[in-house]
Amino acid sequence: MDVYEINDTKCLEKLFEGWQETLIWSCLQGCMGRAYADSVSNPKSAQIVIGDFCFFAGEVNNELILNKPDYYKSNFVIMIPQHNEWSKQIEQTYREGAKKISRYAIKKEPNVFDIVKLKEIVDNIKKPFNIQMIDRDIFNQIIKNPWSKDLCSQFKDYEEYKKRGLGAVIIEDGIVVSGASSYTVYNEGIEIEIDTREDYRRKGLALVCGAKLILECLNRGLYPSWDAHNKGSVALAEKLGYHFDKEYVAYELINY
């Protein structure tokens, strides 16, 4: 069975219908990511690859599960199945190479945020820390550091980030120590990525960065979507006004 790259993703919309995941929307809208299917004209199975994530929808297709696009150079990927049959096939195909994990979906509620509270969080930042939006110099610093590069890694350069991305960081003595940024973008908003340097965690810095980015998104008419990798991320989201939706299954592959 062949695998086809899909340039006109309209034919895939029905397969992904109802899946409340902005990374999927990014690809279907032609903003970011790439799509693959078992047929160009009448697809029954589909794969979306965007950032470190890989989504499967429709009928189970092992060729798509095995499909690693030529451009994808990383050995790490997070596979997310639409339903349990995909899960079974991922486990059977990759066996111990696929680590089953739980991720946590956060509700998408455009009018849920308390603007006054978010502004208070940002205004309460104390010296020696300063918060500022990501500019060219900060972008260049971010992508050079392993702990922070995912804040901007989905943009080929600063010019693309300036045009499409959005982010805020906390600086100490000219050095970025925490940040919140657009991991991916879609027509109506962004998917938030938050990272803090390990030795600066548990100081409330991620909370401040998140509040600042949410405020900037709302000012621009963008929705700041959040999906949590762990329960700590859920707790942080809830402090910012989000509400937990559901737990779901994903698979981490480190030898993809």
Secondary structure, DSSP 8 states (H G I E B T S, - for coil): ---EEESSGGGGTTTTTT---HHHHHHHTTSS-EEEES-SSS-SEEEEEETTEEEEEES--HHHHH---TT---S-EEEEESSHHHHHHHHHHHGGGEEEEEEEEE---TT---HHHHHHHHHT--TTEEEEE--HHHHHHHHHSTTTGGGTTTSSSHHHHHHH--EEEEEETTEEEEEEEEEEEETTEEEEEEEE-GGGTTSSHHHHHHHHHHHHHHHTT-EEE-EESSHHHHHHHHHTT--EEEEEEEEEES--
